[in-house]
Amino acid sequence: MRKVTLITLFGLLQCAVFIEQSHAEDLDEKVAQDLKLVQSSVSDADNILGNIDEGMSKIRDIINSIPGTDPKKSEARDKYTHIVDVFGSQKKVIEKMKNITSKANLTYDSIQLLRTLSGDVKNYGQGGDLGAQFNALTTLLSGLGDVPVLGAAIETYGKVAAEMVNAIYRVGDNIDKVRNQGQIGGQGYYAAGESAVLYNKLVKQFGKSFAENARLTPDQPRYVYRSDSDSNSYIWNENQKKWYKTDNGAPLDEIYNKHRQATQKLLDAGQLNVLANNWPRIQKREQSANALLQQLKDLKSRVGGGKAETAFGEVDGKYELSHWADMGDDFAISYAYDSAFKSQVDRAVRDLYRKLREAGAQSSSQSLENWANDANVSLPKVKLTTEADLARIAEKQAEKEAKEKEKAERLERQQAEREAKRLAKEEARAEREAARQAEKEAREKEKAE
């Protein structure tokens, strides 16, 4: 008898029309067991991160109590910040996983999203040996307070995270083993159930001859099929009950995954079809973004107070130019697939171009202008500030400062004169008062005699 699974997987294991029932049931059991393991691992990871967060809060208080002149404070703060940043990002990922696994029903897209998030958990080790770094921090803080012992918790989290990631990948792999047998059409194909709906639409849209001779095999993402009779891919729109054919060679799996990486959202069939039809434009965007990334890296790497460096610094404070320069491949992917990110970058480029022109950074502004022309990004019309312009600006600034200085000196002299007059009046008044007092005393003395 089949065991009733804790989590119902809608539509995940219903495609096993070409697999023996016993094998499908066996895979179903494995999926259910691994999903339970994922649930428990996510819960354990969340609890461990909570304990680590509580301990790091106590360590923060100890660091704050160190006098500012003590060199230990800066070193301890750097180590603390690195550890907190790593576990802070982990906590965000685990929280997303917790929200997904807490649902009573998981869809195939949910499993795919867990797979994506697993990559962020898997990268946990890229922060270096956090256990060793924490031990170095506790040694540094020795004798300054009751430092929480978190080494074991950090080590345990690494083990739990690894177990969780492996279980998630096993779930996805076992589901695909069943699902990828659900071919549509071709010689010997037998239409039944939901599969018949897809086949009948295939006949209606592309003809009976094509449907009978072309075998469509499930690909990635789940609603994409590849044909063994041509080089095209076919997208099934479940909501509209229709097929889309892509014949421009667009890599649908790559488009789907890069969009998910950039936006943390899953494309439906209609959205993927739109992006596939615009594949040349998306490629161009990625190329443009990589070219812009090189310019940002170059400006960030410069040192000194030159015109371009100054302009970059001013715009960097408003946007995230330095962060973008360090994003690597993620920058181009986000620019190509996330419209909100692209709009923000384009605004930053316009501001940077304006500042470069105003600063007279001709070479850098021209490079940015060339990029914008190639990327079809509009730029503001800003007159390039020449050396003569800068000289006139400096001269006007010097004149302004001289006038302000002269005005300040004049006001100071006037204030001094008013103060001198006031003091003179007070002295004269004091002398008159002293004379009257002396005269009064003289009269009183004469009267007394």
Order of alpha helices (4+ residues) and beta strands (2+ residues): beta-alpha-alpha-beta-alpha-alpha-alpha-alpha-alpha-beta-beta-beta-beta-alpha-alpha-alpha-alpha-alpha-alpha-alpha-alpha-alpha
